[in-house]
């Protein structure tokens, strides 16, 4: 059995060895989990007015100052628009089928919907993975051949004139450049909001750089985007609570086979961007969202003897949408692991995705002795199991226990990592008497972070190419 340190880096074979796209693997998954369906009519797209004005809202228009000493509980109502939760994270890639198949097998998240040639979409192929246990959703989107889906070539555009992309902001040429530049990478971090058009207008009025103006997709869906960092965008999606749409209008539901595994991953806990300079990016995002500072870590607190990083977490008022930023510390013995990301990614981008599980130990160790939400104390046996699986455990000063572990890089480049996290405790009761867990329970326990940084640094060392001596 691997020791705890090695297991921390590798996580479990089910989560890491199958992550690189594998066409043969994904084809078998597709045949088990994706029956063919009749084509659906393409949705109509109506662009909303793009006049940008400061609109009246119920929220303050002042920008919350990003400081290290502000308490999380004092930010109710600072959001510039109502954010409900994470909605999805979209990958742009060269081949959506193979990328989605690898992630489906590795994460136990089945194919739930698609939009491609079989549904009448000649602009792009999109395959949506969605957890059986919660709202966790990953669409993978890829362009078709240039003469089918090109944006600029007149003949190609005429040939494809009867088809608009189901993901309205999709650009085939931009997607090709994105995949060539970044490899396996996240294009969009999507949040569900009460009103996507209002979120866009309020954001741009507060300094956000517009990426895609609000558009109605039909069935009550509204879609808009602003720039986040690098070539990643923050996507706003709003729709009726009683919708029966599979994902976005134009996507067709598919029925998953019971053969697909389920590791209990249920939602995004936080999404992390790697940036070269932390302060201006944090000020930009906090400025247009109104999100407050949830936590921060400084290099001198969590650094190792050889490298370090700085981090800051921004949160919405309910603290269930956490946007983390990490930046490198320069002048250390080794380059920061965030600098490694920036070098290989080619600039700022999404550095890792943290996903929650209500039974992390079971997900990693294939055992029923899983920790459960609402249990404030882990048994000695569970602590021992965490050590065997390489899972870090820490109790936060503010209450709650946090279990965390990372995988290796999800693709060939040492860029995108996946994190699995379980938050235990912080159970509260809403006005209807229903129990729920407070957002961000346990925070980002620094003891966990210190050990995780060291383990990823050690993994980073394995990527150093040996010096070749000329004979």
Secondary structure, 3 states (H helix, E strand, C coil): CCCHHHHHHHCCHHHHCCCCCCHHHHHHHHHHHCCCCCCCCCCCCEECCCCCCCCCCCCCCCCCCCCCCCCHHHCCCCCCCCEEEEEEEEEECCCHHHHHHHHHHHHCCCEEEEECHHHCCCCEEEEEEECCCCCCEEEEEEECCHHHHCCCCHHHHHHCCCCCCCCCCCCHHHHHHHHHHHCCEEEEEEEEECCHHHHHHHHHHCCCCEEEEEEEEECCEEEEEEEEECCEEEEEEECCCCCCCCCCCCCEECCCCCCCCCCCEEEEEEEEEECCCHHHHHHHHHHHHCCEEEEEECHHHHCCCCCCEEEEEEECCCCCCEEEEEEECCCCCCCCHHHHHHHHHCCCEEEEEEEEECCHHHHHHCCCCCCCCCCCCCCHHHHHHHHHHCCEEEECCCCCEEEEEECCCCCCCCCCEEEEEEEECCEEECCCCCEEECCCCCCCCHHHHHHHHHHHHHHHHCCCCCCCCCC
